[in-house]
Amino acid sequence: MSNLINEILLRLAKLVAAGVIGAILYLIAVGPLGIVSSFELAGICWISGSVALLLVESSPF
């Protein structure tokens, strides 16, 4: 049971980390780059954060 809880917490932590990376990307896009803010942009930034997290997690280096 403890392993299941740890696995759930690990997956939730990855979601939060992807959200933080996505929020940073969103703020950069809206602020300095001047892109119009939208829900679509937020979704794309969140997906980009998730992909970045996966690339760092499974890096061959």
Biopython code that builds the backbone (N, CA, C, O; Angstrom):
import numpy as np
from Bio.PDB.StructureBuilder import StructureBuilder

atoms = [
    (1, "MET", "N", (0.817, -1.187, 0.000)),
    (1, "MET", "CA", (0.000, 0.000, 0.000)),
    (1, "MET", "C", (0.867, 1.260, 0.000)),
    (1, "MET", "O", (0.524, 2.257, -0.634)),
    (2, "SER", "N", (1.972, 1.207, 0.702)),
    (2, "SER", "CA", (2.863, 2.361, 0.779)),
    (2, "SER", "C", (3.468, 2.683, -0.587)),
    (2, "SER", "O", (3.642, 3.851, -0.933)),
    (3, "ASN", "N", (3.789, 1.640, -1.365)),
    (3, "ASN", "CA", (4.350, 1.874, -2.703)),
    (3, "ASN", "C", (3.332, 2.543, -3.614)),
    (3, "ASN", "O", (3.693, 3.379, -4.442)),
    (4, "LEU", "N", (2.066, 2.182, -3.466)),
    (4, "LEU", "CA", (1.013, 2.791, -4.272)),
    (4, "LEU", "C", (0.874, 4.271, -3.948)),
    (4, "LEU", "O", (0.742, 5.095, -4.853)),
    (5, "ILE", "N", (0.903, 4.608, -2.686)),
    (5, "ILE", "CA", (0.798, 6.015, -2.278)),
    (5, "ILE", "C", (2.003, 6.802, -2.781)),
    (5, "ILE", "O", (1.857, 7.927, -3.257)),
    (6, "ASN", "N", (3.186, 6.214, -2.678)),
    (6, "ASN", "CA", (4.380, 6.891, -3.180)),
    (6, "ASN", "C", (4.310, 7.114, -4.681)),
    (6, "ASN", "O", (4.719, 8.169, -5.165)),
    (7, "GLU", "N", (3.805, 6.155, -5.415)),
    (7, "GLU", "CA", (3.670, 6.288, -6.869)),
    (7, "GLU", "C", (2.668, 7.378, -7.230)),
    (7, "GLU", "O", (2.900, 8.159, -8.153)),
    (8, "ILE", "N", (1.558, 7.430, -6.507)),
    (8, "ILE", "CA", (0.559, 8.477, -6.751)),
    (8, "ILE", "C", (1.145, 9.850, -6.460)),
    (8, "ILE", "O", (0.944, 10.787, -7.234)),
    (9, "LEU", "N", (1.863, 9.978, -5.358)),
    (9, "LEU", "CA", (2.476, 11.260, -5.010)),
    (9, "LEU", "C", (3.539, 11.672, -6.024)),
    (9, "LEU", "O", (3.672, 12.856, -6.335)),
    (10, "LEU", "N", (4.288, 10.712, -6.536)),
    (10, "LEU", "CA", (5.297, 11.012, -7.548)),
    (10, "LEU", "C", (4.649, 11.517, -8.826)),
    (10, "LEU", "O", (5.135, 12.471, -9.433)),
    (11, "ARG", "N", (3.565, 10.892, -9.236)),
    (11, "ARG", "CA", (2.863, 11.335, -10.448)),
    (11, "ARG", "C", (2.233, 12.708, -10.254)),
    (11, "ARG", "O", (2.227, 13.517, -11.182)),
    (12, "LEU", "N", (1.710, 12.981, -9.081)),
    (12, "LEU", "CA", (1.160, 14.305, -8.804)),
    (12, "LEU", "C", (2.254, 15.364, -8.783)),
    (12, "LEU", "O", (2.042, 16.487, -9.240)),
    (13, "ALA", "N", (3.416, 15.014, -8.257)),
    (13, "ALA", "CA", (4.527, 15.956, -8.240)),
    (13, "ALA", "C", (4.985, 16.288, -9.665)),
    (13, "ALA", "O", (5.364, 17.424, -9.949)),
    (14, "LYS", "N", (4.950, 15.307, -10.544)),
    (14, "LYS", "CA", (5.303, 15.561, -11.952)),
    (14, "LYS", "C", (4.303, 16.501, -12.604)),
    (14, "LYS", "O", (4.685, 17.372, -13.386)),
    (15, "LEU", "N", (3.016, 16.331, -12.286)),
    (15, "LEU", "CA", (1.995, 17.234, -12.818)),
    (15, "LEU", "C", (2.208, 18.665, -12.332)),
    (15, "LEU", "O", (2.086, 19.619, -13.100)),
    (16, "VAL", "N", (2.526, 18.796, -11.058)),
    (16, "VAL", "CA", (2.775, 20.126, -10.497)),
    (16, "VAL", "C", (4.014, 20.750, -11.131)),
    (16, "VAL", "O", (4.012, 21.936, -11.462)),
    (17, "ALA", "N", (5.075, 19.957, -11.302)),
    (17, "ALA", "CA", (6.296, 20.468, -11.927)),
    (17, "ALA", "C", (6.035, 20.901, -13.367)),
    (17, "ALA", "O", (6.540, 21.935, -13.805)),
    (18, "ALA", "N", (5.254, 20.121, -14.100)),
    (18, "ALA", "CA", (4.902, 20.503, -15.471)),
    (18, "ALA", "C", (4.079, 21.778, -15.471)),
    (18, "ALA", "O", (4.241, 22.615, -16.360)),
    (19, "GLY", "N", (3.210, 21.942, -14.504)),
    (19, "GLY", "CA", (2.428, 23.170, -14.385)),
    (19, "GLY", "C", (3.283, 24.383, -14.088)),
    (19, "GLY", "O", (3.042, 25.466, -14.620)),
    (20, "VAL", "N", (4.282, 24.204, -13.238)),
    (20, "VAL", "CA", (5.188, 25.316, -12.912)),
    (20, "VAL", "C", (6.007, 25.711, -14.139)),
    (20, "VAL", "O", (6.152, 26.898, -14.433)),
    (21, "ILE", "N", (6.538, 24.730, -14.851)),
    (21, "ILE", "CA", (7.303, 25.023, -16.069)),
    (21, "ILE", "C", (6.388, 25.686, -17.103)),
    (21, "ILE", "O", (6.790, 26.642, -17.767)),
    (22, "GLY", "N", (5.173, 25.184, -17.238)),
    (22, "GLY", "CA", (4.213, 25.774, -18.164)),
    (22, "GLY", "C", (3.850, 27.200, -17.790)),
    (22, "GLY", "O", (3.703, 28.052, -18.666)),
    (23, "ALA", "N", (3.704, 27.468, -16.501)),
    (23, "ALA", "CA", (3.385, 28.829, -16.047)),
    (23, "ALA", "C", (4.524, 29.789, -16.347)),
    (23, "ALA", "O", (4.293, 30.937, -16.727)),
    (24, "ILE", "N", (5.743, 29.323, -16.177)),
    (24, "ILE", "CA", (6.903, 30.164, -16.497)),
    (24, "ILE", "C", (6.939, 30.457, -17.989)),
    (24, "ILE", "O", (7.166, 31.598, -18.394)),
    (25, "LEU", "N", (6.717, 29.436, -18.807)),
    (25, "LEU", "CA", (6.671, 29.644, -20.257)),
    (25, "LEU", "C", (5.548, 30.598, -20.641)),
    (25, "LEU", "O", (5.725, 31.442, -21.519)),
    (26, "TYR", "N", (4.396, 30.472, -19.994)),
    (26, "TYR", "CA", (3.253, 31.340, -20.276)),
    (26, "TYR", "C", (3.581, 32.796, -19.940)),
    (26, "TYR", "O", (3.285, 33.705, -20.716)),
    (27, "LEU", "N", (4.191, 33.001, -18.784)),
    (27, "LEU", "CA", (4.540, 34.363, -18.384)),
    (27, "LEU", "C", (5.576, 34.978, -19.315)),
    (27, "LEU", "O", (5.521, 36.173, -19.606)),
    (28, "ILE", "N", (6.510, 34.173, -19.779)),
    (28, "ILE", "CA", (7.503, 34.670, -20.737)),
    (28, "ILE", "C", (6.834, 35.012, -22.059)),
    (28, "ILE", "O", (7.152, 36.032, -22.671)),
    (29, "ALA", "N", (5.912, 34.169, -22.503)),
    (29, "ALA", "CA", (5.239, 34.401, -23.782)),
    (29, "ALA", "C", (4.359, 35.646, -23.728)),
    (29, "ALA", "O", (4.339, 36.434, -24.673)),
    (30, "VAL", "N", (3.634, 35.824, -22.632)),
    (30, "VAL", "CA", (2.714, 36.947, -22.528)),
    (30, "VAL", "C", (3.458, 38.241, -22.219)),
    (30, "VAL", "O", (3.112, 39.297, -22.749)),
    (31, "GLY", "N", (4.483, 38.166, -21.361)),
    (31, "GLY", "CA", (5.198, 39.376, -20.955)),
    (31, "GLY", "C", (6.132, 39.913, -22.015)),
    (31, "GLY", "O", (5.736, 40.754, -22.822)),
    (32, "PRO", "N", (7.375, 39.436, -22.027)),
    (32, "PRO", "CA", (8.375, 39.990, -22.950)),
    (32, "PRO", "C", (8.082, 39.739, -24.425)),
    (32, "PRO", "O", (8.400, 40.587, -25.258)),
    (33, "LEU", "N", (7.492, 38.609, -24.770)),
    (33, "LEU", "CA", (7.250, 38.309, -26.174)),
    (33, "LEU", "C", (5.985, 38.971, -26.711)),
    (33, "LEU", "O", (5.831, 39.114, -27.924)),
    (34, "GLY", "N", (5.085, 39.373, -25.832)),
    (34, "GLY", "CA", (3.899, 40.114, -26.232)),
    (34, "GLY", "C", (2.838, 39.314, -26.956)),
    (34, "GLY", "O", (2.056, 39.885, -27.716)),
    (35, "ILE", "N", (2.788, 38.013, -26.745)),
    (35, "ILE", "CA", (1.755, 37.178, -27.368)),
    (35, "ILE", "C", (0.448, 37.377, -26.600)),
    (35, "ILE", "O", (0.450, 37.464, -25.372)),
    (36, "VAL", "N", (-0.656, 37.447, -27.323)),
    (36, "VAL", "CA", (-1.961, 37.644, -26.686)),
    (36, "VAL", "C", (-2.303, 36.421, -25.843)),
    (36, "VAL", "O", (-2.212, 35.287, -26.313)),
    (37, "SER", "N", (-2.695, 36.659, -24.600)),
    (37, "SER", "CA", (-2.990, 35.545, -23.700)),
    (37, "SER", "C", (-4.311, 34.889, -24.077)),
    (37, "SER", "O", (-5.280, 35.566, -24.420)),
    (38, "SER", "N", (-4.336, 33.572, -24.011)),
    (38, "SER", "CA", (-5.541, 32.809, -24.311)),
    (38, "SER", "C", (-5.452, 31.462, -23.605)),
    (38, "SER", "O", (-4.398, 31.065, -23.109)),
    (39, "PHE", "N", (-6.579, 30.779, -23.575)),
    (39, "PHE", "CA", (-6.607, 29.446, -22.981)),
    (39, "PHE", "C", (-5.775, 28.475, -23.808)),
    (39, "PHE", "O", (-5.128, 27.579, -23.265)),
    (40, "GLU", "N", (-5.799, 28.657, -25.119)),
    (40, "GLU", "CA", (-5.006, 27.798, -26.007)),
    (40, "GLU", "C", (-3.516, 27.948, -25.724)),
    (40, "GLU", "O", (-2.785, 26.958, -25.688)),
    (41, "LEU", "N", (-3.068, 29.180, -25.523)),
    (41, "LEU", "CA", (-1.662, 29.417, -25.200)),
    (41, "LEU", "C", (-1.293, 28.759, -23.873)),
    (41, "LEU", "O", (-0.216, 28.177, -23.742)),
    (42, "ALA", "N", (-2.190, 28.853, -22.891)),
    (42, "ALA", "CA", (-1.929, 28.219, -21.593)),
    (42, "ALA", "C", (-1.811, 26.707, -21.738)),
    (42, "ALA", "O", (-0.942, 26.088, -21.124)),
    (43, "GLY", "N", (-2.684, 26.113, -22.549)),
    (43, "GLY", "CA", (-2.616, 24.667, -22.772)),
    (43, "GLY", "C", (-1.342, 24.250, -23.478)),
    (43, "GLY", "O", (-0.730, 23.241, -23.128)),
    (44, "ILE", "N", (-0.946, 25.025, -24.468)),
    (44, "ILE", "CA", (0.287, 24.722, -25.194)),
    (44, "ILE", "C", (1.498, 24.848, -24.275)),
    (44, "ILE", "O", (2.421, 24.037, -24.349)),
    (45, "CYS", "N", (1.499, 25.853, -23.417)),
    (45, "CYS", "CA", (2.609, 26.014, -22.476)),
    (45, "CYS", "C", (2.659, 24.862, -21.481)),
    (45, "CYS", "O", (3.742, 24.395, -21.129)),
    (46, "TRP", "N", (1.491, 24.398, -21.021)),
    (46, "TRP", "CA", (1.463, 23.274, -20.089)),
    (46, "TRP", "C", (1.974, 21.998, -20.759)),
    (46, "TRP", "O", (2.719, 21.228, -20.152)),
    (47, "ILE", "N", (1.570, 21.780, -22.012)),
    (47, "ILE", "CA", (2.049, 20.614, -22.753)),
    (47, "ILE", "C", (3.559, 20.724, -22.979)),
    (47, "ILE", "O", (4.276, 19.729, -22.866)),
    (48, "SER", "N", (4.036, 21.912, -23.293)),
    (48, "SER", "CA", (5.477, 22.107, -23.480)),
    (48, "SER", "C", (6.241, 21.837, -22.185)),
    (48, "SER", "O", (7.327, 21.259, -22.207)),
    (49, "GLY", "N", (5.668, 22.256, -21.065)),
    (49, "GLY", "CA", (6.285, 21.962, -19.776)),
    (49, "GLY", "C", (6.338, 20.474, -19.492)),
    (49, "GLY", "O", (7.318, 19.972, -18.941)),
    (50, "SER", "N", (5.272, 19.764, -19.874)),
    (50, "SER", "CA", (5.245, 18.310, -19.684)),
    (50, "SER", "C", (6.297, 17.619, -20.539)),
    (50, "SER", "O", (6.978, 16.704, -20.077)),
    (51, "VAL", "N", (6.427, 18.057, -21.783)),
    (51, "VAL", "CA", (7.426, 17.474, -22.678)),
    (51, "VAL", "C", (8.831, 17.766, -22.173)),
    (51, "VAL", "O", (9.699, 16.894, -22.211)),
    (52, "ALA", "N", (9.060, 18.981, -21.702)),
    (52, "ALA", "CA", (10.376, 19.326, -21.164)),
    (52, "ALA", "C", (10.712, 18.463, -19.952)),
    (52, "ALA", "O", (11.847, 18.015, -19.792)),
    (53, "LEU", "N", (9.720, 18.236, -19.106)),
    (53, "LEU", "CA", (9.932, 17.379, -17.937)),
    (53, "LEU", "C", (10.249, 15.952, -18.353)),
    (53, "LEU", "O", (11.125, 15.321, -17.761)),
    (54, "LEU", "N", (9.560, 15.434, -19.353)),
    (54, "LEU", "CA", (9.839, 14.081, -19.842)),
    (54, "LEU", "C", (11.236, 13.987, -20.458)),
    (54, "LEU", "O", (11.930, 12.988, -20.269)),
    (55, "LEU", "N", (11.649, 15.022, -21.193)),
    (55, "LEU", "CA", (12.971, 15.000, -21.786)),
    (55, "LEU", "C", (14.079, 15.016, -20.722)),
    (55, "LEU", "O", (15.088, 14.323, -20.852)),
    (56, "VAL", "N", (13.878, 15.793, -19.702)),
    (56, "VAL", "CA", (14.880, 15.854, -18.619)),
    (56, "VAL", "C", (14.885, 14.537, -17.837)),
    (56, "VAL", "O", (15.942, 14.052, -17.435)),
    (57, "GLU", "N", (13.718, 13.975, -17.627)),
    (57, "GLU", "CA", (13.593, 12.741, -16.844)),
    (57, "GLU", "C", (14.227, 11.556, -17.546)),
    (57, "GLU", "O", (14.857, 10.722, -16.896)),
    (58, "SER", "N", (14.075, 11.464, -18.859)),
    (58, "SER", "CA", (14.565, 10.286, -19.591)),
    (58, "SER", "C", (15.788, 10.601, -20.440)),
    (58, "SER", "O", (16.015, 9.969, -21.472)),
    (59, "SER", "N", (16.562, 11.562, -20.011)),
    (59, "SER", "CA", (17.738, 11.964, -20.758)),
    (59, "SER", "C", (18.802, 10.856, -20.706)),
    (59, "SER", "O", (19.010, 10.247, -19.657)),
    (60, "PRO", "N", (19.472, 10.595, -21.832)),
    (60, "PRO", "CA", (20.485, 9.538, -21.835)),
    (60, "PRO", "C", (21.798, 9.968, -21.175)),
    (60, "PRO", "O", (22.699, 9.148, -21.002)),
    (61, "PHE", "N", (21.910, 11.222, -20.815)),
    (61, "PHE", "CA", (23.172, 11.705, -20.235)),
    (61, "PHE", "C", (23.240, 11.458, -18.759)),
    (61, "PHE", "O", (24.234, 11.804, -18.120)),
]
sb = StructureBuilder()
sb.init_structure("model")
sb.init_model(0)
sb.init_chain("A")
sb.init_seg("    ")
for serial, (resi, resn, name, xyz) in enumerate(atoms, 1):
    if name == "N":
        sb.init_residue(resn, " ", resi, " ")
    sb.init_atom(name, np.array(xyz, "f"), 0.0, 1.0, " ", f" {name:<3s}", serial, name[0])
structure = sb.get_structure()
